[in-house]
Amino acid sequence: MKRLSVYRLLLASAAALGAPAALTQQVIGGGSTLPAEYYGTAVGSGILTNVPLPGFAPYVPVGCGAGHQAFFSNDSMWLGLPAGTTVDYAGCESSVTAAQAAGYAANSLSIFGPLIQVPVALTTVSVPFNVPGLTSLNLTSQQLADIFAGNITTWSAVGGPSQPITVVYRLDSNVATEMLTRHLNAVNSAAIPSVSGTFASVADVSGPNYVGASGSNAVVSAVTTTPFSIGYVSPDFVASEDPTKVATINGWLPSAASLQLALQDVPIPTGGARANPLAWGINNPDPTAGYPIVATTNLIFSQCYANPIDNARIRSFFNAHYTGGNDPVTAYPLPSVWKQAVWDTFYALVTPLSIGNPDVCNGIGRPS
């Protein structure tokens, strides 16, 4: 009880808005490029870098794989930062794998405390199109899979003009491709036989109807300048709720409501499952309702941090975000029941999984 009282006092002191100068230690991490602006790549520009709290260091967008490598090996070189810098967290739309969780348990559990993965916000993939004379495009998931697989090659097959379809795909490995192929594989594995972040590994792109582009901006540019084309991109690069610009899938456009609806069948972890970081990686590749290409952007932390200011900053983020205090209006927020579950499990002091719990973190934690 004495440790808990001291802990509460320390957190209250560090988190007081009147004492920002005391919060000199910064929380460092990075990962997926998709949510970079949302998290904040400059001081004060995102939900992690808001000042004075949570006041994380600017998020480093290097890709999911590099972010995970940096965190699990505590190697800042993966983030392009000086050697010896502690990596406190990572961001990724791909859930932690069983192998990663097992490796953490073997190598880091005893010194950093349990691994924590939490969903932060919903994200999706929009499907921009450019078909002269067509003011809207409603496709089924099956049709979308056949178009990207090259099985449907003319717009007349989906209610458009008698013109060949040009498919614009990402040349680089990326999360948007992984999210798209996860859904298309779930609904039509004959057309899209596997899930991958590299589009050319799941479809034969050698034909003249495929145009490759590197990066989201290049995809949007290629679709805009190529008549009778279709592509895919993260929603912040297009007018994602404008049916004249992006395709409706199964009757749905991407929106906060339609993405939340797509998660209605995903169970919230309860009981012993709450301690399993994999249980918090929301995944529903073929929902029964709502916009069907949906995922979450996730953050991974350790439960314990040696520096109490790191603890204070991270707990400040959990409290602000999962009570709705720092969700930008442009974001696709988690359903409120998921936010409450995360707050109850990883913030409330009475739970064994709360960040910085002194009964777990006594003398251990990620270093400063």
Backbone torsions as a table, in degrees:
resi	resn	phi	psi	omega
1	MET	NA	-35.5	179.5
2	LYS	-63.5	-43.5	179.5
3	ARG	-61.3	-39.3	-178.5
4	LEU	-66.8	-40.1	179.6
5	SER	-65.3	-42.9	177.5
6	VAL	-62.7	-40.6	-179.3
7	TYR	-62.2	-45.6	179.1
8	ARG	-61.5	-42.5	179.7
9	LEU	-63.0	-42.2	179.9
10	LEU	-63.3	-45.5	-179.8
11	LEU	-64.0	-41.4	-179.7
12	ALA	-63.9	-39.3	179.8
13	SER	-68.3	-45.9	-176.9
14	ALA	-67.9	-32.5	-175.7
15	ALA	-88.0	-4.3	-179.1
16	ALA	-62.4	131.3	-177.2
17	LEU	-66.2	-20.7	179.4
18	GLY	-79.3	-1.2	-177.0
19	ALA	-129.0	45.0	-178.8
20	PRO	-64.9	-26.6	-177.9
21	ALA	-63.1	-24.3	-179.1
22	ALA	-75.1	-17.4	-175.2
23	LEU	-89.8	71.7	-176.2
24	THR	-86.5	-26.9	-178.8
25	GLN	-73.4	134.5	-179.9
26	GLN	-108.8	145.9	176.5
27	VAL	-90.8	126.3	-168.7
28	ILE	-117.8	134.9	177.0
29	GLY	-176.3	-178.3	179.5
30	GLY	-179.9	-169.0	-179.2
31	GLY	154.2	-126.6	-174.0
32	SER	-50.4	141.0	177.8
33	THR	-81.3	-22.8	-173.6
34	LEU	-58.6	-45.8	-178.0
35	PRO	-96.7	20.5	-171.0
36	ALA	-57.4	-47.5	-178.3
37	GLU	-69.3	-32.4	178.4
38	TYR	-64.5	-43.5	179.2
39	TYR	-75.4	-36.3	176.8
40	GLY	111.7	107.8	178.7
41	THR	-95.8	3.6	174.6
42	ALA	-142.5	158.1	-179.0
43	VAL	-57.9	127.3	176.8
44	GLY	80.5	5.0	-172.0
45	SER	-99.4	-4.8	-175.9
46	GLY	-153.0	-179.3	-173.5
47	ILE	-68.3	-22.2	178.2
48	LEU	-91.3	-26.5	-173.0
49	THR	-103.6	7.3	176.2
50	ASN	-54.4	144.4	179.9
51	VAL	-116.8	148.1	-1.2
52	PRO	-75.5	-19.2	-178.6
53	LEU	-131.3	145.9	3.6
54	PRO	-73.4	-19.5	171.5
55	GLY	66.7	33.5	174.2
56	PHE	-64.9	158.0	169.5
57	ALA	-64.3	155.1	179.2
58	PRO	-51.6	134.7	178.9
59	TYR	-64.1	138.5	-176.8
60	VAL	-105.5	106.6	-178.1
61	PRO	-83.1	101.6	-177.9
62	VAL	-124.4	-0.7	-176.5
63	GLY	104.8	152.0	-177.7
64	CYS	-57.2	-49.1	-175.3
65	GLY	-59.4	-46.1	-179.7
66	ALA	-67.2	-36.6	177.6
67	GLY	-62.9	-45.3	177.5
68	HIS	-62.6	-43.6	178.7
69	GLN	-59.2	-44.2	-179.1
70	ALA	-60.4	-44.3	-176.9
71	PHE	-71.2	-51.6	-173.3
72	PHE	-68.4	-27.9	177.5
73	SER	-99.7	-1.8	-173.9
74	ASN	47.8	49.3	-176.6
75	ASP	-121.3	103.1	-175.9
76	SER	-68.9	-13.5	178.4
77	MET	-61.1	-29.0	177.6
78	TRP	-65.5	-21.2	178.2
79	LEU	-98.5	2.4	-177.5
80	GLY	73.8	24.3	-178.7
81	LEU	-106.6	162.2	-178.8
82	PRO	-56.8	142.9	177.8
83	ALA	-57.6	142.4	178.8
84	GLY	92.1	-7.0	176.7
85	THR	-75.4	127.8	179.0
86	THR	-69.9	134.0	175.0
87	VAL	-97.7	117.9	-171.7
88	ASP	-93.7	-22.9	-176.6
89	TYR	-162.0	172.7	174.6
90	ALA	-146.8	155.0	178.8
91	GLY	-121.4	138.8	-178.9
92	CYS	-165.9	147.2	173.0
93	GLU	-83.8	-22.7	174.8
94	SER	-79.1	131.4	179.8
95	SER	-67.7	152.8	170.2
96	VAL	-54.3	138.8	179.3
97	THR	-88.7	163.6	177.4
98	ALA	-61.2	-37.4	179.6
99	ALA	-66.1	-40.8	178.2
100	GLN	-64.3	-43.1	179.6
101	ALA	-64.1	-40.0	178.9
102	ALA	-66.6	-40.8	177.8
103	GLY	-63.4	-40.4	177.0
104	TYR	-62.7	-45.3	-179.7
105	ALA	-59.0	-37.1	-178.1
106	ALA	-76.2	-34.6	-169.9
107	ASN	-108.5	-24.5	-170.1
108	SER	-125.7	-18.8	-174.6
109	LEU	-55.6	-44.4	-174.3
110	SER	-72.2	-19.8	-177.3
111	ILE	-110.4	-22.7	-179.0
112	PHE	-117.3	-5.3	-175.0
113	GLY	82.4	176.0	-175.7
114	PRO	-59.4	152.6	175.0
115	LEU	-78.5	134.6	179.0
116	ILE	-122.9	127.9	172.0
117	GLN	-121.9	131.2	179.9
118	VAL	-132.6	139.1	170.9
119	PRO	-73.5	141.6	-176.1
120	VAL	-110.4	-46.2	-179.8
121	ALA	-155.7	163.2	176.3
122	LEU	-85.0	149.9	174.0
123	THR	-143.1	170.1	-172.8
124	THR	-156.2	-176.5	175.1
125	VAL	-127.5	125.0	176.2
126	SER	-92.9	156.4	-176.6
127	VAL	-121.1	87.1	179.0
128	PRO	-72.2	148.8	179.4
129	PHE	-138.6	157.4	177.3
130	ASN	-139.4	92.3	-179.7
131	VAL	-126.4	100.8	-179.2
132	PRO	-52.2	130.8	-179.7
133	GLY	90.2	-11.7	-179.2
134	LEU	-105.3	114.7	-175.8
135	THR	-92.6	-7.5	174.4
136	SER	-158.1	159.0	-178.3
137	LEU	-144.0	114.9	177.7
138	ASN	-111.7	117.1	-179.2
139	LEU	-118.0	150.9	167.5
140	THR	-85.2	164.4	176.7
141	SER	-61.6	-37.2	178.1
142	GLN	-62.1	-44.6	178.4
143	GLN	-63.6	-40.4	179.2
144	LEU	-61.3	-43.4	178.2
145	ALA	-62.2	-43.1	-179.0
146	ASP	-68.2	-33.1	176.1
147	ILE	-65.9	-49.5	-177.0
148	PHE	-71.2	-24.6	176.8
149	ALA	-82.2	-11.3	-178.6
150	GLY	86.9	11.9	177.8
151	ASN	-82.8	-32.1	171.0
152	ILE	-105.1	119.9	-171.3
153	THR	-119.2	-6.3	178.6
154	THR	-128.3	146.3	-177.9
155	TRP	-67.3	-23.9	180.0
156	SER	-63.0	-24.0	180.0
157	ALA	-70.4	-16.5	179.7
158	VAL	-125.3	30.0	173.7
159	GLY	88.6	11.8	179.8
160	GLY	-105.9	-165.9	-178.6
161	PRO	-74.7	167.2	179.5
162	SER	-81.3	71.2	-179.1
163	GLN	-134.5	146.3	178.3
164	PRO	-67.8	148.4	178.5
165	ILE	-89.4	129.7	170.0
166	THR	-102.2	122.9	-179.7
167	VAL	-97.9	120.8	175.6
168	VAL	-97.7	121.2	-176.4
169	TYR	-125.8	161.4	179.2
170	ARG	-80.5	129.3	175.2
171	LEU	-75.6	-34.6	-175.8
172	ASP	-87.5	156.8	174.8
173	SER	-74.3	132.6	-173.7
174	ASN	-160.4	164.5	-176.6
175	VAL	-71.5	-36.1	-179.8
176	ALA	-59.2	-41.0	177.3
177	THR	-65.4	-40.8	178.3
178	GLU	-62.0	-44.0	179.2
179	MET	-63.2	-44.1	179.5
180	LEU	-62.3	-50.0	-175.9
181	THR	-69.4	-27.1	176.4
182	ARG	-63.4	-44.5	178.4
183	HIS	-67.8	-47.7	-176.0
184	LEU	-65.6	-35.5	175.7
185	ASN	-65.0	-37.3	-179.2
186	ALA	-67.5	-32.3	-176.4
187	VAL	-97.3	-20.8	-176.2
188	ASN	-155.1	75.6	-176.3
189	SER	-69.3	-19.4	176.0
190	ALA	-69.4	-35.5	-179.9
191	ALA	-82.0	-46.1	179.9
192	ILE	-118.4	95.1	-167.3
193	PRO	-76.0	-10.9	-178.0
194	SER	-154.4	174.5	179.1
195	VAL	-109.1	130.3	-177.6
196	SER	-156.8	152.5	172.5
197	GLY	-83.1	-5.4	178.9
198	THR	-113.9	109.9	-171.9
199	PHE	-60.8	-39.9	-176.3
200	ALA	-65.2	-12.5	178.2
201	SER	-85.4	-10.1	-179.1
202	VAL	-118.7	-7.0	179.6
203	ALA	-142.7	148.8	177.0
204	ASP	-81.8	105.7	-174.7
205	VAL	-100.9	18.1	-175.8
206	SER	-77.0	-16.7	-176.8
207	GLY	-74.8	164.2	-178.0
208	PRO	-70.3	-12.3	-178.7
209	ASN	-85.1	2.8	178.4
210	TYR	-110.7	135.4	176.0
211	VAL	-126.7	121.5	179.6
212	GLY	-90.0	148.4	178.6
213	ALA	-145.9	142.9	-179.4
214	SER	-100.8	114.5	178.2
215	GLY	93.5	157.7	-176.3
216	SER	-64.8	-42.9	-180.0
217	ASN	-60.0	-38.9	-179.5
218	ALA	-67.9	-35.4	177.1
219	VAL	-63.9	-48.2	179.8
220	VAL	-60.2	-43.1	179.5
221	SER	-62.6	-42.8	-178.6
222	ALA	-65.4	-41.9	178.6
223	VAL	-65.5	-42.6	-177.9
224	THR	-62.7	-35.1	-174.8
225	THR	-98.8	-0.8	-178.1
226	THR	-116.7	103.3	178.0
227	PRO	-59.5	144.5	177.1
228	PHE	66.7	37.4	-179.8
229	SER	-115.3	165.3	177.6
230	ILE	-147.4	147.4	-180.0
231	GLY	-148.8	-164.2	177.6
232	TYR	-149.0	147.1	-173.1
233	VAL	-163.7	156.5	174.4
234	SER	-65.8	150.2	-165.5
235	PRO	-67.4	-20.1	-176.9
236	ASP	-77.0	-2.9	179.7
237	PHE	-99.8	-4.5	-179.6
238	VAL	-141.3	169.8	173.1
239	ALA	-78.1	84.4	-164.6
240	SER	-70.8	-12.1	178.4
241	GLU	-112.8	17.5	179.8
242	ASP	-102.9	109.2	-175.9
243	PRO	-67.8	-10.1	175.0
244	THR	-84.8	-11.3	-177.1
245	LYS	-111.8	-34.9	-176.6
246	VAL	-126.8	151.9	-177.6
247	ALA	-73.7	144.1	167.9
248	THR	-85.5	132.5	-178.8
249	ILE	-112.7	121.2	-177.9
250	ASN	54.7	31.0	178.2
251	GLY	88.0	5.1	-175.4
252	TRP	-121.9	141.5	165.7
253	LEU	-101.1	155.0	176.9
254	PRO	-69.0	128.6	176.3
255	SER	-155.9	167.0	178.7
256	ALA	-57.3	-43.7	-177.1
257	ALA	-68.3	-43.1	-176.5
258	SER	-72.0	-29.6	176.8
259	LEU	-74.3	-40.9	177.1
260	GLN	-63.7	-37.5	178.4
261	LEU	-62.1	-35.4	-179.0
262	ALA	-67.2	-14.4	-179.2
263	LEU	-101.9	6.6	-174.5
264	GLN	-64.2	-21.6	-178.8
265	ASP	-91.3	-2.8	-176.3
266	VAL	-89.2	120.6	-177.5
267	PRO	-73.6	141.3	173.7
268	ILE	-78.8	133.8	-180.0
269	PRO	-58.7	136.0	177.0
270	THR	-134.2	165.1	175.8
271	GLY	55.8	-137.1	-178.3
272	GLY	-65.3	-22.7	-180.0
273	ALA	-65.0	-20.9	-179.4
274	ARG	-64.4	-24.8	179.9
275	ALA	-82.8	-5.8	-179.7
276	ASN	-94.0	110.8	-177.5
277	PRO	-60.4	-27.4	179.6
278	LEU	-66.7	-26.2	-178.1
279	ALA	-68.8	-19.5	-178.3
280	TRP	-93.5	-2.6	176.4
281	GLY	-84.6	91.6	-173.8
282	ILE	-63.9	129.2	-178.3
283	ASN	-148.6	119.5	177.4
284	ASN	-142.6	82.8	-171.1
285	PRO	-71.1	-16.3	-179.2
286	ASP	-140.9	73.1	-176.3
287	PRO	-69.6	157.0	179.9
288	THR	-80.7	-17.5	179.5
289	ALA	-154.1	163.9	178.3
290	GLY	86.5	175.5	178.7
291	TYR	-67.0	126.6	-162.6
292	PRO	-84.7	-12.9	-179.7
293	ILE	-99.5	94.9	-172.0
294	VAL	-139.2	143.0	175.0
295	ALA	-153.1	178.1	173.5
296	THR	-117.3	149.0	165.8
297	THR	-88.9	130.6	-171.6
298	ASN	-117.5	153.0	171.0
299	LEU	-119.0	143.4	174.8
300	ILE	-118.6	138.1	179.6
301	PHE	-133.7	167.9	159.9
302	SER	-93.0	159.6	178.0
303	GLN	-74.3	-27.7	-170.4
304	CYS	-119.3	137.9	177.3
305	TYR	-132.2	129.5	-173.8
306	ALA	-65.3	-33.6	-179.1
307	ASN	-88.2	123.7	-177.7
308	PRO	-63.3	-24.4	178.3
309	ILE	-72.1	-36.8	172.2
310	ASP	-57.7	-47.2	177.7
311	ASN	-55.9	-45.3	-176.7
312	ALA	-63.4	-43.0	-179.4
313	ARG	-65.3	-44.9	-177.7
314	ILE	-66.5	-42.2	178.0
315	ARG	-65.5	-34.0	176.9
316	SER	-62.0	-41.9	176.7
317	PHE	-61.0	-48.7	-178.7
318	PHE	-57.7	-44.1	-176.8
319	ASN	-67.7	-44.7	-178.0
320	ALA	-68.3	-44.9	-173.1
321	HIS	-72.8	-43.5	-172.7
322	TYR	-87.3	2.7	166.2
323	THR	-107.3	7.1	175.7
324	GLY	85.0	10.4	-173.8
325	GLY	-78.2	-15.3	-178.1
326	ASN	-137.8	31.4	177.8
327	ASP	-88.0	110.7	178.8
328	PRO	-60.2	150.5	-178.0
329	VAL	-66.1	-19.6	-179.2
330	THR	-84.5	-6.2	-175.8
331	ALA	-84.3	161.3	169.5
332	TYR	-99.6	96.9	-172.1
333	PRO	-72.8	156.5	172.2
334	LEU	-63.4	152.8	169.9
335	PRO	-57.6	145.9	-175.0
336	SER	-60.0	-30.7	-179.6
337	VAL	-68.8	-32.6	176.1
338	TRP	-71.5	-40.7	177.6
339	LYS	-60.3	-44.5	-179.4
340	GLN	-63.3	-39.6	-179.8
341	ALA	-63.7	-41.6	177.9
342	VAL	-64.4	-46.0	-179.7
343	TRP	-60.4	-46.7	-179.0
344	ASP	-61.9	-35.4	-173.3
345	THR	-85.1	-40.8	-169.0
346	PHE	-114.6	-3.8	177.9
347	TYR	-115.4	-46.3	-175.5
348	ALA	-55.4	131.1	-174.6
349	LEU	-66.3	-20.1	-176.1
350	VAL	-80.9	-4.7	-176.3
351	THR	-98.9	145.8	-179.2
352	PRO	-68.9	-15.8	-178.2
353	LEU	-99.4	4.8	-177.2
354	SER	-65.9	142.1	178.7
355	ILE	-56.1	126.6	176.6
356	GLY	78.2	11.0	-179.5
357	ASN	-51.0	119.4	-173.8
358	PRO	-66.4	-23.3	178.1
359	ASP	-73.5	-21.4	177.5
360	VAL	-98.0	-39.1	-168.8
361	CYS	-98.3	21.6	-178.9
362	ASN	-68.6	100.4	177.0
363	GLY	86.3	5.7	178.8
364	ILE	-128.9	167.0	175.6
365	GLY	149.0	158.2	174.9
366	ARG	-59.8	134.8	-174.3
367	PRO	-71.9	166.8	177.9
368	SER	-71.3	NA	NA
